[in-house]
Amino acid sequence: MNESQIDLAHTVALGSIGDEDQRAVQELFDSGDPILRADFDTEVQLTREALTLFASASAVQPPATLRTRLLAAIADDHAPAARHIRPPAHRNGEEAGPTSLN
C-alpha cells in the first residue's frame, strides 16, 4: 500500500469519510487486487484497535461533584418560570405608580 492508501484507511477507521474518499475506497476495492484489499482492511482494523486503546487509556474519572451539579442544573431548567405581574394601568393607559396609604 502507498501512503495515500494508508491515509485513506485511517480516514475510514475514523469514520470521517467524504464522497471523494468513498470513491477512492470503491476504486481500491474494484481494482481486483486481493492483497491490496486485505492490506487495506487490516490497516483499517489496526487503526480502529489503536483508537480504542487510546480512548480507554485516556479516559478520566469525572469529579465527584459533577453529578450533583448536573442534577441541580437540570432541576433549575425544569423549575416553573417566575410570573411577572404588571401593575394595573390607569384609565388613560399609563401604569399606576406607587401609592401612599398615609
N, C-alpha and C positions, 0 to 999 in steps of 0.2 A: 504494500500500500504506500502511496505517496503522502506527503504532508497534507495536501488538500483533502484527501480521503479520510485521513486521521482526524482532521479538524471537523469534517462532516460527521464522522462517527460520534465525536464529542457533542456536537450540536444535537444530534438525535438523542443521545443519552440524557442531555439536559432537558429535552422536551421543548426546545425553543426553535423548532424547525419552521422555516417560512416556505413560501411557494417555490422559490428558486432552489432552495436546498432540497425540497421534496422532489423536484425534477431530477436533481443530481443523484439522489439516492435511487430513484427509479432507473436512471441510466446505468448506474453501477449494478443494480440487480439484473437489468436486461442485458448486460454485457456477456452473459453466458459463461463467465469465469467462476467456477465453483470455489476455487481457492480464495479469490478476491472477496467473494460474498462471505465465506466462512471467516476470513480475517476481519472483515468489516463487522460482522455480528459479534465476534469475540471482543473487538475493541469497544463496541457499544456496551457489552455486558461488563467488561472490566471497568469501564468508566462509571457505570451505574453502581457497581460494588464499591468503588473508591468514594463516590459521592455519599453513599450510605454510611460508610465508615467515618467519613469526615463529619457528617451531620450528627452521628451518635457520639463521636468523640468531643465535639464542641458544644454539646448540649449543656446548659447551665440551669441549675435549680433556681426557680424564681424565689424572691424574698418571701418570707412567711407572711408578711403583712399584705401582700398583693391581693389575695383572695378577699380579705376584709375590705380593702379599698375599692375593689371592683364591685362587690355586692352593695356597698354604700352608694357608689356612683349610679348603679342601676336603680336602686331604690329611689334616689333623688330624681332620676329621669322619669320614673313612673308615678311620682307623687302628684296629686292634683294641683293644678296651677292655682295660684292665689287669685281671687276675684278682685278686680279693681272696681270700686263703686264710685261713680261720679256724683258730685254734689248736685242737688236739684237746681234746675235753671229757673231764673226769674221769668216773668211773663214776657219781657222784652227780648228774651233769648240769651241774656247774659247769665253766667254762672253766679250763684249766690256766694257771697263771701262769708267769712266768719261772722257770727252774730254774737252780740253781747247779751247775756242774761241778767245784767246788773240793772 
